[in-house]
Amino acid sequence: MIPKDRYDVCVIGGGGHVGLPLSIAFADKGKNTVIFDINASVLEMINGGMMPFLEKGADEVLRRVIGKTLTTSLVPSVIREAKFVVVVIGTPVDEHLNPAFGALKQFFDEIVPYLHDEQILILRSTLFPGITEKVQRIIKRNKPGVEVCFCPERILEGKSMDELSNLPQIVSGFSADSVKAVIDLFSLLTKDIIVTTPLEAELALISLLNN
């Protein structure tokens, strides 16, 4: 039986520098958001209304939303309770700085049991060209009803709350319906949306990182 969506958004790894500001921002826009993270001490701080790192403007917003539209969990089963599942881990690299896709595949193999049809999986990480399509194949092979989108983050630590609303948001995906849904989601944060293919989004991000 497919569970009814309890949350609008689940952010996997949401206790970190990328995931936490995004979680707070969605929650502040009224989206029921849950952070899934395995770091218990970080989640304890967040539940107490304290940021685990410096992020300008985030403390006040966190205190406003925690326990209301923002909750946290150490239990991976919360993944299946959200419409949008946002993943903020990056692509591991080997000793030669080449993509270590095996470790990334293992991660997605572990979360696949918690996914169900009609969910949208949003990759929000630094991904090497071609990785989004590989993730798409893994997900579709196991859960064909789950859609995959790539929305790279490119914000500076310490300025996330400001830049989430002031920088253009790149949205890419493999189906028109999922891209439209993700555009609607991120339009809560910024009206400046750029739609590309996943490969174009990956290449654009690599270009920005190299400049």
N, C-alpha and C positions, 0 to 999 in steps of 0.2 A: 504494500500500500504506500503510495506517495504521500509524504506528510504535507500538511498545509503550511505555507510559508509563515513562520513566526516572525522572521526578520526580513527586512528589505535587503540588507547587505551584511555579508560575513567577510571580514578581512582577516585572511590567514597571515600570521606574522604581524598582526596589527599593533604590537607593542613597540615597534621600532620607529626609526626616524622617518621612514616613508609611510608606513601603515597607520601610525597613530594620528598624525595630523589629518590624514584623509578620513579616518574613522570619525574623528571629532567634527570635521567639516560636514560630512554627510549627516551625522546625528544632529548638528545644529540647524540643518535644513529640514528637520522633521523626519528623516529616514530612520526607522528602527534598525540599529546597527549593532552587531556583536563582533567583538575582537576575539579571535582564537589565537592563542599563543601558548607556548610550553614553558615560558618563563614566569613562574609563580610569583616571584618577588616583584617583577615589573607590573604584573596585573594587580597585585596588592596595592602598589602605589597609585595606579590609575583608579582603582575602585575608591581610594581615599581622596581622590580629587587632586593628586599631585603628578605633575609631569616627571617622567624618569630622566629627562634631559632638557636642555634649554631650547625653547622654541617660542619666539616672540609672539605674544598674543594668544598662546594656546591655553595657558593656565585658567584664565577666566572662562573660556569657552568650555573646557573640560569640566569645570565645577558646575557649569550650567546644565550640562547634558548627562553626566554620569548618573546612572541609576534611573534615568528617565528614557531617553531615546538611545542611550549608549550603555551596553553591558559588556562583560568579558566572560571568557570561558577557557578552561584548560582541557575541555573534553571535545575531541574532534567531531563527535556526532552533531554538534551545532551546525556544521557545514551543510547538512541536508535540510536545515530549517530556513534557509535563506534563498531568495530569488536570485540575487547576484552574489557570486563568490569571487572575491578579489584576492589574488595571490601576489605577494610583494617580494618573494625571494628572487635572487638573481641566478644567472647561469654560472655554476662552479667552473673553475679552470684548473688545468693540470700544471705540472711544474714548468711546462713550456708556454704557459698562458693560452693554451688552446682550449676550446670549450669541452668540458667534461660532461657530456650529455648523459652519461650513465647515471650520475648522481641525481640529475634533474628528473630523469625517467623514473627513478626509484621513488622520488617524492610524489610524483603524480600517480604512480601505481598505488601508493599508500592512501591517497585521498579519493581515488575513484570509487571505492565502496560507499562513500558518503555522498556521492553525487546522484542526482536523479533527473529524469526528463524534464524539460522546460526550464532548467536552470541555465544561467549564463555565467561562464567562467571568464573572468577578466584578468589577464596577465598584466601586471603593472610593475615591471622590472626592467633591468638592463639585459636585453636578450640579443644574442648574436644572430646575424641574418640566417633565416631558415628555421630557427628554433620554434617560432610560433606554429608553423605548419607541422613540425614534428609532434608538438604537444597536441595539436588538433587531431592528428592521426591516433595518438594514444587514447585520447578521450573518446573519439568516435568509435574506435574498435570495441570499447567496453561499455560506453554509455552514449549510443547514437543520438539520443534526444537532447544532449547537452551541447550548447553552442559555445565557441571559444572566440574571444576578442582580445586584442592587444592594445592597451592604452598606456604607453610609456610615461614614466614620471621623469621630470627633468628639473626638479626644484632644488634649491640650495638649503642645506640644513640650517635651521635657525630662522629661515624666512618662508617656511612652507605655508603658513596660514595666509600670508599675503599673496604669495605666488600662485596658490591654488585658485584664487579668484581673478588674478591679473594676467596670467600667462595663458596662451592658447592651449587647448587640450587636444591631443591627437587621439582619434578613435579609429580603429581598424578592426576588421573581422571578416568572416567567411560567408555570412548571410546578411541580406538586407534587413531582415526583421531584428536580428540581434544587434546590428549596428545602430538601428533606429532606437532600440531600447536603451542602449548604452549612451547614445547622444542625449536622450531625455534625462538619464541619470546625471551625467556630468554637466548638463546645462543648468542644474541646480547650483553649481559652483561658479561656472563661467559661461558666458554666451558666445565666446570665441572658440568654436569647434572646427578642427581640421580633420576631414575624413580622407583616409588613404587605404591602400592595401596593407596587410601585415608586413610584407617585405619592405615596402616603402617606409613604414613606420620604424622598422628595425634599422634600416640604412640611415634614416634621418637622425635617429638617436645616436648612432655611432658617429655620424658626422659632427653632431653637436659636442659629443664628448671629446673628440679629437681636436676641436678648436679652442 
